[in-house]
Amino acid sequence: MKNLHNEIVEKTAEVITDDLKEMTMPTAKSIGKNMGLLIDGIFGWTGTWGEIQKIKQNQYIKEFKEDLKTRLDDIDPEKIIKPKANIIGPALETAKYY
């Protein structure tokens, strides 16, 4: 008799739990969706701002490379010499700060 009673209680609890899950799931999903939209609305611009900065940086690098290539193409190859160590050393050392 105890086994039957325990089985009935377990099945009843299972049915009630399943029913509660089904009733609360749409509400929980809706709340989660709305919280996500709220957080996106408040902090979403930071991701957009970061993407814009990446695009600007890539454009700047592209323009810098093109400008550098144009300037190097204007130099007569015969006038290009290997720099002396006492010139290039301090220049490279200083460049790391910029």
Backbone torsions as a table, in degrees:
resi	resn	phi	psi	omega
1	MET	NA	-39.2	179.9
2	LYS	-64.1	-39.3	179.9
3	ASN	-62.8	-41.9	178.0
4	LEU	-64.7	-44.1	179.1
5	HIS	-61.1	-45.7	179.2
6	ASN	-63.2	-39.5	179.7
7	GLU	-65.6	-41.2	178.5
8	ILE	-63.8	-43.7	179.7
9	VAL	-63.4	-43.8	-179.5
10	GLU	-63.3	-45.1	179.9
11	LYS	-65.4	-40.4	178.9
12	THR	-63.5	-45.3	178.6
13	ALA	-62.0	-38.7	178.9
14	GLU	-63.6	-45.5	180.0
15	VAL	-64.0	-45.1	-179.5
16	ILE	-63.2	-43.1	179.2
17	THR	-61.5	-46.0	178.8
18	ASP	-61.4	-43.5	179.5
19	ASP	-63.3	-42.5	179.0
20	LEU	-63.7	-40.6	177.9
21	LYS	-61.0	-45.3	-179.2
22	GLU	-64.4	-36.0	-179.5
23	MET	-73.8	-37.3	-175.0
24	THR	-90.1	-19.5	-175.8
25	MET	-59.7	-48.5	179.3
26	PRO	-59.8	-40.0	179.5
27	THR	-65.4	-44.5	180.0
28	ALA	-63.1	-41.6	178.2
29	LYS	-62.9	-43.0	179.9
30	SER	-63.3	-44.0	178.7
31	ILE	-63.1	-44.3	178.8
32	GLY	-60.9	-42.9	179.5
33	LYS	-63.3	-45.9	-179.7
34	ASN	-65.0	-37.9	177.1
35	MET	-64.3	-40.2	177.5
36	GLY	-62.2	-43.0	178.2
37	LEU	-64.7	-39.3	179.1
38	LEU	-63.6	-46.7	-179.9
39	ILE	-64.9	-40.4	176.0
40	ASP	-61.0	-41.5	179.9
41	GLY	-64.0	-37.6	-178.0
42	ILE	-80.6	-47.6	-173.3
43	PHE	-108.7	-3.2	-176.3
44	GLY	-61.6	-31.0	-178.6
45	TRP	-64.3	-25.7	-179.3
46	THR	-65.4	-39.2	176.3
47	GLY	-65.6	-41.2	178.4
48	THR	-64.2	-43.5	179.6
49	TRP	-60.2	-43.1	179.3
50	GLY	-61.9	-41.8	178.5
51	GLU	-64.1	-41.2	178.3
52	ILE	-61.4	-41.8	179.6
53	GLN	-63.8	-39.2	177.7
54	LYS	-62.9	-43.3	179.7
55	ILE	-62.4	-45.3	178.9
56	LYS	-61.8	-42.5	-179.6
57	GLN	-63.9	-43.8	178.3
58	ASN	-62.0	-40.1	178.5
59	GLN	-65.4	-42.3	178.7
60	TYR	-61.9	-44.5	180.0
61	ILE	-63.0	-41.7	178.8
62	LYS	-61.4	-46.7	179.8
63	GLU	-65.0	-38.7	179.0
64	PHE	-62.2	-45.4	179.5
65	LYS	-61.3	-43.5	-179.7
66	GLU	-64.5	-42.3	178.9
67	ASP	-64.0	-44.1	179.3
68	LEU	-62.0	-43.5	179.4
69	LYS	-62.7	-42.6	179.1
70	THR	-61.7	-44.7	-179.8
71	ARG	-65.4	-40.2	179.0
72	LEU	-69.0	-33.6	178.9
73	ASP	-67.2	-25.7	-179.4
74	ASP	-78.2	-13.4	-178.4
75	ILE	-86.6	132.7	177.4
76	ASP	-65.4	123.9	-177.9
77	PRO	-54.7	-29.0	179.9
78	GLU	-70.4	-21.6	-178.2
79	LYS	-90.0	-5.7	179.4
80	ILE	-83.0	122.1	179.1
81	ILE	-126.6	159.3	177.2
82	LYS	-74.1	128.2	-177.7
83	PRO	-71.7	152.1	177.6
84	LYS	-74.6	152.4	-177.9
85	ALA	-60.9	-34.7	-179.7
86	ASN	-71.6	-12.0	176.1
87	ILE	-97.3	-50.3	-174.7
88	ILE	-70.9	-34.9	-179.1
89	GLY	-57.1	-58.7	179.2
90	PRO	-62.3	-33.2	179.4
91	ALA	-64.5	-44.7	178.4
92	LEU	-67.6	-38.9	179.0
93	GLU	-62.0	-43.5	179.9
94	THR	-69.9	-35.3	-176.7
95	ALA	-62.3	-27.9	-178.2
96	LYS	-67.3	-15.1	179.0
97	TYR	-91.3	-4.7	-177.0
98	TYR	-115.7	NA	NA
